[in-house]
């Protein structure tokens, strides 16, 4: 990742090989040489309030809410911002002294001087740092008797992001992100003082920033809003389930937000209760740090495609068990089977497939891993930050078990009795004429009806498992929703297809 060499959340390099002893509020602490007070406090589990400081961005020191006091052996104490104050040996830092609290209250009064009281309608309500800090460090009505200055209320920063300048506190996190992380240089601050505004840079297009939506997450207030998710659901109605983005072989850790069962809608469309409300990054230093690309934000477009919930035999709807038995019989009776293995299958599913068909692989059955998804027109193919050219989450694990399907697929499919297609990416015209086709997939495609047997599967949001990314890092994902009945979990399905006794129930409404 391009962020690896930067001075994260600091303007000076940090030497983790040397430690410094100091104290915070009388509690002994240690810091690495070059670390700032706010960094060392964070590692020690102590929070110093901050708006402009961010652990993965440079330090502008412009909000002043992180002011701390340093005790002196002789003379008066001195005060400075903790985000840009290097720790020195024996330093005695106070973050809760009466003077610090007074400075904090005054800073909050200044920051909220022209801030609108939009909390009741603001999409950031419930996870707004300004709300939290006002309650914790200020808690007073504005002392100003003057009318608030008004600014542009809804300014389209891009096709994806709306800016509310009245809520903006000019922390400049968004500007620094586009300069230091995505490197699009697409945002800038124009004008000065209380007339300053965030605006797109004249020589850049924020629409072309593949990571633009990260500025919504790092905005400490409700100034930057997702136009896609505007007014969808309050944060307290939803919960986050940890998952993995399947958009490429990076396998970024993410949170999938969806409605809490206790806040289920009863009078409206029940499908709204199993809708993905939004996707946000889940910090994982080994994979994606604290960022994801915009494709990850749009996973609902992939996961919420029309689902396949009906098992088919020669295009006719049948019970799920009947389709499984028919497919099993076809596989047992075939002289030569070629299985095309999904690169969206989890590690557990790939292992279950290999175990179930171990006796036949290499003799009457061949298995090849295939890419389920290829790059779409206009999609970023690869970059130096996160995006990888392989648009599948688990092709690394699949090719560790099975050879990659060659470009000339016809050569390995020739003379095949039965082709077992697991997942997407294989059109009918790629399959040999006259071969019996068994398809396993979670989505509704026209070619499902042309297969001799089609078995609907659960999808990633309905099951748990692990993916192995391009670098070999294994990351778990968890189920968000119950499976749509009647569908099968692939991990339990393969043993039955291979003719082994069923030991697990198939997924369904009661799962």
Secondary structure, DSSP 8 states (H G I E B T S, - for coil): -GGGGS-TT-SS--EEEEEEEEEETTEEEEEEET-BHHHHHHHTT-----SS--TTS-----S-TTEEEE--SSS--EEEEGGG-B--TT-EEESSSHHHHHHHHHHHHHHTSS----TTT-TTTTS-HHHHHIIIII-------S------SSEESSSSEEE-TTT-----HHHHHHHHTS----EEEES-GGG-EEEE-TT--GGG-TTTTHHHHH-SSSSEEESSSTTS--GGGEEEEEEE--SSTT--EEEEEEE-GGG--SSS-GGGGGSEEEEEE--BTTTTBT---HHHHTTHHHHTS-B---EEETTEEE-HHHHHHHHHHHHHH-SSEEEEEETTS-HHHHHHHHHHTTTTBTTTEEEEEE-S----TT-----SSS--S---SSHHHHHHHSEE--S-HHHHHTT-SEEEEESSS--GGGS-TT-EEEEEESB--GGGTTSSEEEEB--GGGS-EEEE-TTS-EEEE---S---SS-B-HHHHHHHHTT----S----TT-
